[in-house]
C-alpha cells in the first residue's frame, strides 16, 4: 500500500484508535481484579487482551498487509515492511492496583526505520506522540528540561528489584549522585521526562514493544535514549537496560557512573 504522507496518516489513525482503546481501559479500570500470570510470572488481565485485540483489529482492517507485534497475542505477519508494535497496558501492576499511571504504547516502523511512537495514559488524559522531529503532549509541543549535572537531576525507575546484582550496584552509584529518585510509573516516566518533570530514567525493559514507542518520544523532546553501554536500542533487543536523559551532557555523565561501577 503506497501512502503519500505515512507519518501524518499513521499518527491520525493511531489517535482515533487510542481514543477508543482508552475507553476500553477505563471501563475495566478499578472495576475488576481478574489476574493471571504469564510464563515469566508477569501479570496479565482481560483488559490487556481486549485492548490489544481491539487495536490489532483496527490495524489489520486499515492496513491488511502490515505486520503487528504485540505483547499478548501471536505476531501477525503481512507482506509489507511496515510493522506495528503494541503494549496494550504498560504498567499492568499499576492498573490492577488502581493507580492512574498505566499507559498504552504503540510504535510504527518501516524496515529498520522508526516512524513514530505514542504513550497514551487514558486515566490521566495525557498522550505523548512523535511522528516528526518533535514530541507533543495532548497536541502541544513539549521539551525536556535542560538539566546538565547529575547533582541537579531527578531520576526515575520502575523497579530496581529487577536488576541483577552488578547492574543494581551500578544503579546505586548513580542514585547516590542525583538530587532525587522516584520509583514506579512505568512508561509514564518517559512522558514526564519529555515534559521536563523528570531528568533521567534508568531501568530494565523486556521487549521491543516496551521500548520502541519511547525512543521517538524522548528524542523528539530533545532527550537521549540508549542502553547502559551507550549503544542505540535496536529492534531485536530483549531484557535491555535502558538509560534516557534530558540532555547529552546528563546522559554522558550517567553513563560514566553506570560503567564505572
C-alpha positions as CSV (number, residue, x, y, z in Angstrom):
1,X,0.0,0.0,0.0
2,X,1.5,3.3,-1.1
3,X,0.9,6.2,1.3
4,X,1.8,9.8,0.3
5,X,2.5,11.0,3.8
6,X,2.7,7.9,6.1
7,X,3.8,9.8,9.2
8,X,0.8,12.1,9.2
9,X,-1.7,9.4,8.3
10,X,-0.4,6.9,10.8
11,X,-0.4,9.5,13.6
12,X,-4.0,10.5,12.8
13,X,-5.1,6.9,12.7
14,X,-3.4,6.0,16.0
15,X,-5.1,8.9,17.8
16,X,-8.5,7.7,16.6
17,X,-7.8,4.1,17.7
18,X,-6.4,5.2,21.1
19,X,-9.5,7.4,21.7
20,X,-11.5,4.1,21.6
21,X,-9.0,1.8,23.3
22,X,-8.7,4.2,26.1
23,X,-12.4,3.8,26.8
24,X,-11.9,0.1,27.0
25,X,-9.1,0.6,29.5
26,X,-11.2,2.9,31.6
27,X,-14.2,0.6,31.5
28,X,-12.1,-2.1,33.3
29,X,-10.1,0.3,35.5
30,X,-10.9,-0.2,39.2
31,X,-13.8,-2.4,38.2
32,X,-12.3,-5.9,38.2
33,X,-9.2,-7.6,39.6
34,X,-9.0,-10.6,37.2
35,X,-5.5,-11.7,37.0
36,X,-3.4,-14.5,35.6
37,X,0.4,-15.0,35.3
38,X,2.3,-15.4,32.1
39,X,5.3,-17.7,31.8
40,X,7.7,-15.1,33.1
41,X,5.4,-14.6,36.1
42,X,4.3,-11.1,34.9
43,X,0.6,-10.3,35.4
44,X,-2.0,-10.1,32.6
45,X,-5.6,-9.1,32.8
46,X,-8.6,-9.4,30.5
47,X,-8.2,-5.7,29.9
48,X,-4.7,-6.2,28.4
49,X,-6.2,-8.8,25.9
50,X,-9.3,-6.8,25.0
51,X,-7.3,-3.6,24.4
52,X,-4.7,-5.3,22.2
53,X,-7.4,-7.3,20.3
54,X,-9.2,-4.0,19.5
55,X,-6.0,-2.2,18.4
56,X,-4.9,-5.2,16.3
57,X,-8.3,-5.5,14.6
58,X,-8.2,-1.8,13.6
59,X,-4.7,-2.0,12.2
60,X,-5.4,-5.2,10.2
61,X,-8.7,-3.7,8.9
62,X,-7.0,-0.5,7.8
63,X,-3.6,-1.9,6.7
64,X,-4.1,-5.6,5.9
65,X,-0.5,-6.1,4.5
66,X,1.2,-4.7,7.6
67,X,2.9,-6.7,10.4
68,X,1.6,-6.5,14.0
69,X,3.7,-7.4,17.0
70,X,2.1,-7.2,20.4
71,X,2.5,-8.4,24.0
72,X,-0.5,-10.7,24.4
73,X,-1.0,-12.5,21.1
74,X,1.0,-14.2,18.3
75,X,2.6,-12.0,15.7
76,X,0.6,-11.1,12.6
77,X,3.0,-11.3,9.6
78,X,2.0,-9.4,6.4
79,X,3.6,-8.7,3.1
80,X,4.7,-5.1,3.9
81,X,7.8,-3.8,5.7
82,X,5.7,-1.7,8.0
83,X,5.3,-3.1,11.5
84,X,3.2,-2.0,14.4
85,X,4.3,-2.7,18.0
86,X,1.7,-2.8,20.7
87,X,1.9,-2.9,24.5
88,X,-1.8,-2.7,25.5
89,X,-1.2,-1.9,29.2
90,X,2.3,-0.9,30.2
91,X,2.2,-0.9,33.9
92,X,-0.3,-3.8,34.5
93,X,0.6,-3.9,38.1
94,X,-0.4,-0.2,38.5
95,X,-3.6,-0.9,36.6
96,X,-4.5,-3.8,38.8
97,X,-3.7,-1.7,41.9
98,X,-6.0,1.1,40.8
99,X,-3.1,3.5,40.1
100,X,-3.6,6.0,37.2
101,X,-0.1,5.9,35.7
102,X,-0.5,2.9,33.3
103,X,-0.4,3.5,29.6
104,X,-0.8,2.0,26.1
105,X,2.3,2.1,23.9
106,X,2.3,1.9,20.1
107,X,5.3,2.2,17.7
108,X,5.4,2.1,13.9
109,X,8.4,1.0,12.0
110,X,9.3,0.6,8.3
111,X,12.2,-1.8,7.9
112,X,14.8,-0.6,10.2
113,X,13.4,2.9,10.3
114,X,11.3,4.0,13.3
115,X,8.4,6.1,12.0
116,X,6.7,7.1,15.3
117,X,5.7,6.3,18.8
118,X,2.9,7.1,21.2
119,X,2.4,6.9,25.0
120,X,-1.3,7.1,25.9
121,X,-2.3,7.4,29.6
122,X,-6.1,7.4,29.4
123,X,-6.7,7.6,33.2
124,X,-4.6,10.8,33.3
125,X,-5.9,12.2,30.0
126,X,-2.3,12.6,28.8
127,X,-0.9,11.5,25.4
128,X,2.6,11.9,24.1
129,X,3.2,11.5,20.4
130,X,6.1,11.8,18.0
131,X,5.9,11.2,14.3
132,X,8.3,14.0,13.3
133,X,11.3,15.8,14.8
134,X,9.2,17.0,17.7
135,X,7.2,15.5,20.5
136,X,3.7,16.7,21.5
137,X,1.6,16.1,24.6
138,X,-2.1,16.5,24.0
139,X,-1.2,18.3,20.8
140,X,1.2,20.8,22.2
141,X,5.0,20.7,21.6
142,X,6.9,19.6,24.7
143,X,10.6,19.6,25.6
144,X,12.9,18.0,28.2
145,X,14.3,20.3,30.8
146,X,17.9,21.4,30.1
147,X,19.5,19.8,33.1
148,X,23.2,19.0,32.6
149,X,24.5,18.0,36.0
150,X,23.7,14.7,37.9
151,X,23.5,16.6,41.2
152,X,20.6,18.6,39.8
153,X,18.7,15.7,38.2
154,X,15.5,13.9,39.2
155,X,15.8,10.2,38.3
156,X,13.1,7.6,38.0
157,X,13.0,3.8,37.7
158,X,10.0,1.4,37.6
159,X,11.7,-1.0,40.0
160,X,15.4,-1.6,40.8
161,X,14.4,-5.0,42.1
162,X,14.5,-6.3,38.6
163,X,18.3,-5.6,38.2
164,X,20.9,-8.2,38.6
165,X,23.5,-7.6,41.4
166,X,26.1,-6.0,39.1
167,X,23.5,-3.7,37.5
168,X,22.0,-2.9,40.9
169,X,25.4,-1.7,42.2
170,X,25.8,0.5,39.1
171,X,22.3,1.9,39.6
172,X,23.0,2.6,43.3
173,X,26.1,4.5,42.3
174,X,24.0,6.7,40.0
175,X,21.2,7.0,42.6
176,X,23.6,8.3,45.2
177,X,24.7,11.1,42.9
178,X,21.4,12.5,41.7
179,X,19.3,15.0,43.5
180,X,16.2,12.9,43.9
181,X,14.9,9.4,42.9
182,X,11.4,8.1,42.4
183,X,10.1,4.6,41.7
184,X,7.1,3.1,39.8
185,X,5.1,4.7,36.9
186,X,6.5,2.6,34.0
187,X,6.0,4.3,30.6
188,X,4.7,7.5,32.3
189,X,8.2,8.3,33.4
190,X,9.2,8.8,29.8
191,X,6.4,11.2,29.2
192,X,7.3,13.1,32.3
193,X,10.9,13.2,31.1
194,X,9.7,14.6,27.7
195,X,7.8,17.2,29.6
196,X,10.6,18.3,31.8
197,X,9.5,16.9,35.2
198,X,12.0,14.0,35.3
199,X,15.6,14.2,34.0
200,X,16.8,10.6,33.9
201,X,15.1,7.2,33.6
202,X,17.2,4.1,34.2
203,X,15.6,0.7,34.2
204,X,15.3,-2.8,32.5
205,X,12.7,-3.3,29.8
206,X,11.9,-6.7,28.3
207,X,10.8,-6.4,24.7
208,X,10.8,-4.1,21.6
209,X,7.1,-3.2,22.3
210,X,8.2,-1.9,25.7
211,X,10.9,0.5,24.4
212,X,10.4,1.3,20.7
213,X,7.5,3.6,21.3
214,X,9.6,5.5,23.9
215,X,12.5,6.3,21.6
216,X,10.7,8.9,19.4
217,X,9.0,10.4,22.4
218,X,12.3,11.1,24.2
219,X,14.4,12.1,21.2
220,X,11.6,14.3,19.8
221,X,11.7,16.3,23.1
222,X,15.4,16.8,22.9
223,X,16.5,13.8,25.1
224,X,18.9,10.9,24.6
225,X,17.9,7.2,25.0
226,X,20.3,4.3,24.7
227,X,21.2,1.1,26.6
228,X,23.6,1.3,29.6
229,X,26.6,0.9,27.3
230,X,25.6,3.9,25.3
231,X,24.5,1.8,22.3
232,X,21.5,2.6,20.2
233,X,18.4,0.4,21.0
234,X,17.6,-1.9,18.1
235,X,14.5,-3.8,17.1
236,X,15.7,-7.2,18.4
237,X,16.8,-6.4,21.9
238,X,15.2,-8.2,24.9
239,X,15.8,-7.6,28.6
240,X,17.7,-4.5,27.8
241,X,18.8,-1.9,30.3
242,X,17.6,1.5,29.2
243,X,19.0,4.9,30.0
244,X,17.1,8.0,29.0
245,X,18.2,11.5,29.9
246,X,17.1,15.1,29.3
247,X,20.4,16.2,27.7
248,X,23.5,14.8,26.1
249,X,25.7,16.1,28.9
250,X,23.5,14.4,31.6
251,X,23.3,11.2,29.6
252,X,27.1,11.1,29.3
253,X,27.6,11.7,33.0
254,X,25.1,9.0,33.9
255,X,26.8,6.5,31.5
256,X,30.1,7.2,33.2
257,X,28.6,6.4,36.6
258,X,27.0,3.2,35.3
259,X,30.1,1.9,33.5
260,X,32.4,2.8,36.4
261,X,30.6,0.6,38.9
